[in-house]
């Protein structure tokens, strides 16, 4: 019985060491803090816009990317503009209408 417990303790210790090594390598390989602005050009009805913005926000939540998401109007229709405004209400997403295009 003690041999089983010893084997289990060794496996847990090995798993712990591998996990710590994995976290250390991940911290070394991640880029430093260098915020960047990701500009998404949107046109028409904004097809694919929601998926693109949500993917960029997911990258930011996981810590793989730091920065701001900007949706640039490149000829959005009424539905696309409404979608872009709804997405811009999220934290860290800006909407740049055609009239105010300063980017």
Phi and psi in degrees as GROMACS dihedral restraints (atoms count N, CA, C in turn):
[ dihedral_restraints ]
;  ai    aj    ak    al  type     phi  dphi    fc
    3     4     5     6     1   -67.7    20    10
    4     5     6     7     1   -30.0    20    10
    6     7     8     9     1   -67.3    20    10
    7     8     9    10     1   -35.7    20    10
    9    10    11    12     1   -67.1    20    10
   10    11    12    13     1   -42.5    20    10
   12    13    14    15     1   -65.8    20    10
   13    14    15    16     1   -39.0    20    10
   15    16    17    18     1   -64.7    20    10
   16    17    18    19     1   -41.8    20    10
   18    19    20    21     1   -64.2    20    10
   19    20    21    22     1   -42.1    20    10
   21    22    23    24     1   -64.5    20    10
   22    23    24    25     1   -40.9    20    10
   24    25    26    27     1   -64.6    20    10
   25    26    27    28     1   -40.2    20    10
   27    28    29    30     1   -64.7    20    10
   28    29    30    31     1   -42.6    20    10
   30    31    32    33     1   -63.9    20    10
   31    32    33    34     1   -42.4    20    10
   33    34    35    36     1   -65.0    20    10
   34    35    36    37     1   -40.6    20    10
   36    37    38    39     1   -64.5    20    10
   37    38    39    40     1   -42.0    20    10
   39    40    41    42     1   -64.2    20    10
   40    41    42    43     1   -42.3    20    10
   42    43    44    45     1   -62.7    20    10
   43    44    45    46     1   -40.4    20    10
   45    46    47    48     1   -62.9    20    10
   46    47    48    49     1   -42.8    20    10
   48    49    50    51     1   -66.6    20    10
   49    50    51    52     1   -41.3    20    10
   51    52    53    54     1   -64.0    20    10
   52    53    54    55     1   -40.0    20    10
   54    55    56    57     1   -63.9    20    10
   55    56    57    58     1   -43.9    20    10
   57    58    59    60     1   -63.0    20    10
   58    59    60    61     1   -41.4    20    10
   60    61    62    63     1   -62.5    20    10
   61    62    63    64     1   -41.0    20    10
   63    64    65    66     1   -62.2    20    10
   64    65    66    67     1   -44.9    20    10
   66    67    68    69     1   -65.2    20    10
   67    68    69    70     1   -39.3    20    10
   69    70    71    72     1   -65.1    20    10
   70    71    72    73     1   -43.0    20    10
   72    73    74    75     1   -65.5    20    10
   73    74    75    76     1   -38.9    20    10
   75    76    77    78     1   -62.1    20    10
   76    77    78    79     1   -41.6    20    10
   78    79    80    81     1   -66.2    20    10
   79    80    81    82     1   -34.6    20    10
   81    82    83    84     1   -73.9    20    10
   82    83    84    85     1   -32.8    20    10
   84    85    86    87     1   -86.7    20    10
   85    86    87    88     1   -20.6    20    10
   87    88    89    90     1   -68.7    20    10
   88    89    90    91     1   142.7    20    10
   90    91    92    93     1   -68.8    20    10
   91    92    93    94     1   156.8    20    10
   93    94    95    96     1   -69.6    20    10
   94    95    96    97     1   177.1    20    10
   96    97    98    99     1   -72.7    20    10
   97    98    99   100     1   110.0    20    10
   99   100   101   102     1  -142.5    20    10
  100   101   102   103     1    83.3    20    10
  102   103   104   105     1   -62.1    20    10
  103   104   105   106     1   138.5    20    10
  105   106   107   108     1  -130.8    20    10
  106   107   108   109     1   157.7    20    10
  108   109   110   111     1  -105.5    20    10
  109   110   111   112     1   124.6    20    10
  111   112   113   114     1  -101.0    20    10
  112   113   114   115     1   116.3    20    10
  114   115   116   117     1  -101.6    20    10
  115   116   117   118     1   122.9    20    10
  117   118   119   120     1  -107.2    20    10
  118   119   120   121     1   113.5    20    10
  120   121   122   123     1   -79.2    20    10
  121   122   123   124     1   126.2    20    10
  123   124   125   126     1  -121.4    20    10
  124   125   126   127     1   139.7    20    10
  126   127   128   129     1  -146.9    20    10
  127   128   129   130     1   162.6    20    10
  129   130   131   132     1    67.5    20    10
  130   131   132   133     1  -134.6    20    10
  132   133   134   135     1   -86.3    20    10
  133   134   135   136     1     4.2    20    10
  135   136   137   138     1    76.6    20    10
  136   137   138   139     1    29.8    20    10
  138   139   140   141     1   -63.4    20    10
  139   140   141   142     1   129.9    20    10
  141   142   143   144     1    85.0    20    10
  142   143   144   145     1    -6.0    20    10
  144   145   146   147     1   -67.5    20    10
  145   146   147   148     1   -44.4    20    10
  147   148   149   150     1   -63.3    20    10
  148   149   150   151     1   -42.7    20    10
  150   151   152   153     1   -64.2    20    10
  151   152   153   154     1   -40.7    20    10
  153   154   155   156     1   -64.2    20    10
  154   155   156   157     1   -46.7    20    10
  156   157   158   159     1   -65.6    20    10
  157   158   159   160     1   -42.7    20    10
  159   160   161   162     1   -65.2    20    10
  160   161   162   163     1   -34.9    20    10
  162   163   164   165     1   -66.0    20    10
  163   164   165   166     1   -41.6    20    10
  165   166   167   168     1   -67.0    20    10
  166   167   168   169     1   -38.5    20    10
  168   169   170   171     1   -66.7    20    10
  169   170   171   172     1   -34.1    20    10
  171   172   173   174     1   -64.5    20    10
  172   173   174   175     1   -42.6    20    10
  174   175   176   177     1   -59.3    20    10
  175   176   177   178     1   -40.2    20    10
  177   178   179   180     1   -69.7    20    10
  178   179   180   181     1   -39.5    20    10
  180   181   182   183     1   -63.9    20    10
  181   182   183   184     1   -35.5    20    10
  183   184   185   186     1   -79.3    20    10
  184   185   186   187     1   -10.6    20    10
  186   187   188   189     1    87.5    20    10
  187   188   189   190     1     7.4    20    10
  189   190   191   192     1   -80.8    20    10
  190   191   192   193     1   -16.1    20    10
  192   193   194   195     1  -150.1    20    10
  193   194   195   196     1   139.0    20    10
  195   196   197   198     1  -117.8    20    10
  196   197   198   199     1   134.0    20    10
  198   199   200   201     1   157.8    20    10
  199   200   201   202     1  -170.6    20    10
  201   202   203   204     1  -114.0    20    10
  202   203   204   205     1   144.1    20    10
  204   205   206   207     1  -102.7    20    10
  205   206   207   208     1   126.9    20    10
  207   208   209   210     1  -120.8    20    10
  208   209   210   211     1   127.2    20    10
  210   211   212   213     1   -97.7    20    10
  211   212   213   214     1   118.2    20    10
  213   214   215   216     1  -103.0    20    10
  214   215   216   217     1   126.6    20    10
  216   217   218   219     1   -76.1    20    10
  217   218   219   220     1   116.6    20    10
  219   220   221   222     1  -120.0    20    10
  220   221   222   223     1    43.2    20    10
  222   223   224   225     1   103.3    20    10
  223   224   225   226     1    43.8    20    10
  225   226   227   228     1   -75.3    20    10
  226   227   228   229     1   141.8    20    10
  228   229   230   231     1   -84.4    20    10
  229   230   231   232     1  -172.6    20    10
  231   232   233   234     1   -60.4    20    10
  232   233   234   235     1   -44.6    20    10
  234   235   236   237     1   -66.6    20    10
  235   236   237   238     1   -42.0    20    10
  237   238   239   240     1   -65.4    20    10
  238   239   240   241     1   -39.5    20    10
  240   241   242   243     1   -66.4    20    10
  241   242   243   244     1   -37.9    20    10
  243   244   245   246     1   -64.6    20    10
  244   245   246   247     1   -40.6    20    10
  246   247   248   249     1   -63.8    20    10
  247   248   249   250     1   -43.4    20    10
  249   250   251   252     1   -63.7    20    10
  250   251   252   253     1   -40.3    20    10
  252   253   254   255     1   -66.0    20    10
  253   254   255   256     1   -38.5    20    10
  255   256   257   258     1   -64.7    20    10
  256   257   258   259     1   -40.1    20    10
  258   259   260   261     1   -69.4    20    10
  259   260   261   262     1   -31.9    20    10
  261   262   263   264     1   -70.5    20    10
  262   263   264   265     1   -15.0    20    10
  264   265   266   267     1   -74.0    20    10
  265   266   267   268     1   -12.1    20    10
  267   268   269   270     1   -77.0    20    10
  268   269   270   271     1   157.7    20    10
  270   271   272   273     1   -67.1    20    10
  271   272   273   274     1   124.8    20    10
  273   274   275   276     1    86.5    20    10
  274   275   276   277     1    11.3    20    10
  276   277   278   279     1  -117.1    20    10
  277   278   279   280     1   126.7    20    10
  279   280   281   282     1  -114.6    20    10
  280   281   282   283     1   149.3    20    10
  282   283   284   285     1  -117.9    20    10
  283   284   285   286     1   126.2    20    10
  285   286   287   288     1  -112.1    20    10
  286   287   288   289     1    97.4    20    10
  288   289   290   291     1   -62.5    20    10
  289   290   291   292     1   161.7    20    10
  291   292   293   294     1   -57.6    20    10
  292   293   294   295     1   -39.2    20    10
  294   295   296   297     1   -67.5    20    10
  295   296   297   298     1   -29.2    20    10
  297   298   299   300     1  -106.4    20    10
  298   299   300   301     1    27.2    20    10
  300   301   302   303     1   -69.3    20    10
  301   302   303   304     1    99.5    20    10
  303   304   305   306     1  -117.9    20    10
  304   305   306   307     1     7.9    20    10
